[in-house]
């Protein structure tokens, strides 16, 4: 089965079950999004969003001033600026090339 990926290009948010399609992109601004299940990848390209994630293999926060809470993200990349990202389970890899980001992850990889 081929998936077309889930894109949010406008609007103020929504809830998405990653079992339907595990590749998600948020290009909209100032929305509230919830992702349930396990996603393959989530890319947050918009600004001022509030995002809650159950689990994802890859989380990329490219936009600015987003707030993201994830129970689990295997890989974390935050090139955007002034984002607040919390991951409850330590990611296998993480990178924070952006500026003024607040990243909270556990110190132990469990």
N, C-alpha and C positions, 0 to 999 in steps of 0.2 A: 504494500500500500504506500503510495506517495503522499507526502504531506506538503502543504503549501506554506507552512509557517504562519504564525499569528502575529500580525502587525497592528499596533495601536498608533494611528497617524493623527487622530483628533479625538475629541471627547474628554471626559473628566474621569475616566477610569473604568474598572470592571474587574470581574473575577474570571479566572481561566483555569481549567483543569488540564494540566500538562499531559495527561494520558491521551487527550484529543490531538495534541500537537505539541511536541516538546521544545520547539525552537520559537522563542518569543522576542519581539523587538518593540520597544516603546519609543516612539518619536514625538509623542504629544507632550505638552507641558501642563503642570499643575493638576495632575490627576492622582487618584488613589487606586492602586492595583493590588490584587491578591492572586497569587499563583499557588495552586494546590497540586499535590502529587510531586513527581520527580520530573523536572525539566532537563532537556539536553543542554540548552543555553538560554540565557536571558541577557539581552543588551538594552541598557537604559541610555538612550541618546538624548532624551528630552531633559527639561529642567524643572526643578521645584516639584517633583513627584514624590509620593509616599508609596513604597512598594514593600509587600510582605511576601516571602517566598518559603515554601516548605523545604524544597531541596532542588539543587541544580548542579549539573556537572561543571558548568562555567557561568560565572556572573561577571559582567563587564559594565561598569558605571562610567559612561563616556560623557554624560551631561554634567550640569552644575547644580548645586544646592538640592540634591535629592536625598531623601532619607530612606534607607533600605534596611530591613531586618530579615535575615535568612536563618532558618534553623540549620541548614547545611549548604555549603558550596565547595565543591572539590577544588576549583580554581577561582581565584578572585583577582580582578584587574580593575583598578580605579584611576584612569587617566584624567577624569574630569576634576573639577575644583569645588571646594567647599561642600563636599558631600559628607553625610554621616552614614556609615555602614557598620552594621553589627552582624556578625556571623556566630551562631551559638556553638557550632562544632568547628574546630580549627581546620581551615582549608589545607589541602596538600601543597598548593602553591599560591602565593599572593604577591601582588605588585601594586605599588601606590606611587606612580610617577606624577600624579596631579599635585596641586598645592592646596594647603589649608583643609585637607580632608581629615575627618575623625574616623579612624578604623578601629573597631573593637572586635578582637577574636581571642579565644582561649589560647593560653601559651602552650598547652599540651595537645599534641595530635592524638586524639582518641577516637 
